[in-house]
Each structure stands twice: as structure tokens, then as C-alpha cells.
Amino acid sequence: QRSHRQLRIALTDFVEQLCMPPLLARLQLLAPNLRIDVVHLAPNLPAEALDRGDLDLVLGRFDEVPARFTRHPWRRETLQIALRQQHPHLAPGQALDLDAFLGLRHIWVHGGQTRGMVDQWLAEQGLTRQIAYTTPNYLQAAHLAAATDMCVVLPRQLAQQFAHLLPLAVHELPFALEPFELELVHLSHRQHDPALAWLVEQILTLPPA
């Protein structure tokens, strides 16, 4: 590919961390003149921006996608909870049960969602957690959890990465949640755009982290 095209993708910082290092390494070899512009993914599918051509592609978790868009399943993820090492509310070796989980102050990373999977499950049980801080940024949330007594629920791959970089302890959630799907979404008629179709293929064929 010798394309000098510029393609704009909306995603969260979590998906950017997961996708872009291997993708950019591949593009450097196969399409060094292809420019990728990333914008932050808002809590809802940016359908109007895709319709206008302001965005070419989005990558994230979406509950509902209008029929005029094509969806490509990409990755399945699960969640873990991270909190600072030697947390005062959790003794060394203590299992994180539901009561302990509810007793913590939480950072919620909305991650392109208006309501998270954790809060949906809790609401179905008639429970709530104390959300003390909300941010769209996973990186900032992990640093805050490492520096305070707040905790944060993170995608598993991200939690494991941060546990090697920051003084964080990672625990399984004290309840079972189904894995969630990350998808690529674009307007269906854009599948005839050679540059976009090629980029989608490159992302779909990236090896798992």
C-alpha cells in the first residue's frame, strides 16, 4: 500500500493501548504513508460523525448499532479490579468479597459507555457502589488508584499491564460478568473504500496481545 490517505478513528485510551502499538508497527512496514488520526470515543456511537465523514471508523463496545453500519467483532475482554498495594481496607491475602467491594470508594472509567457492566449488575441485585470519581481516561484512573485509597475496575489486559508499572494489586471481581466484545464499526457503503477496507483487515488480523 502506497496510500497517502488520512483516516480518522474514534476509540478509548484502553483500545488505543491495545491496538495501536502492533498496528503502527505493521503500518510502518506496509503503509508508511498512511496517516492515522485518533479522537476520543464519546459515551455513544458517534453515528452522525460517521455519516458526515468526520470519522472513518470506530473501535469499542457498543450495545446498539444502526443497520446502516457494519460491525466487525475484534476482541473479547473481561474485567478485574485494581487498588493500591497495602490498601488499608484490605488485609494482605484477604479475598475481595462483595461486602469489601461495596465498601471501597470507586473510580469509574466510562470508557465510551453511559452505564458500565458493573453498575448494571449491581442494579439488578438492588445494590450500588460509591463512585467518588469519574473519568474517560483509563491511564489516569490507574495512577489515581495507585496514589489514593480508591479502586478502579479495568479491562483485564490493561489491569495486568498497570500492575507491572504501578504499585497496584489486581483482584478478580467478587461476582461473575460475561466477557464484553470490542468491535470495529463503519458505514456499510464504506466497505468499498480500498484504504478503509485494507485498514480494517489489518486491525482484524492483529495477533492477540
C-alpha angles and dihedrals in degrees: 000000000000094000118151089194125136117219125190121212130186118212143134124264089253092058090042089056091047098045112026105061094059093035095052091047088054094045091051088063102035107028111013092164095055110104120209120201116192124202127183117267112239122218092269134047104276093229096157093052089051090048092051093047093244086123128034100190141004127204121196146077116310129179097194129024123180117244094250090071130078118225124207117190109226115165139000117219139183132201137247133179123240128197134162120282114261091023110187093227096050121056119218109278093010114141115237103240126180094266091052090046092053091046093060127089109242139214111211118207104197090201095194093316133112091209127020129227092244094055092044090055092046092049090053088056093046091250136123135192128218108257108195099171136022125198138160090220122089093189093055091045092055092050091049092050090051092051101041141035092261122107132213135206110226138177107270098246091050093046091053092049093050092047088063094047104038136037092263132138116212124211137180115252113261090236135046122258127179117248114262127228126235112207140187112228130189138150109285095232089056090071085087090061102101097207094048093044090051092049092049089052091051092052093046092052097048110124116251114267 
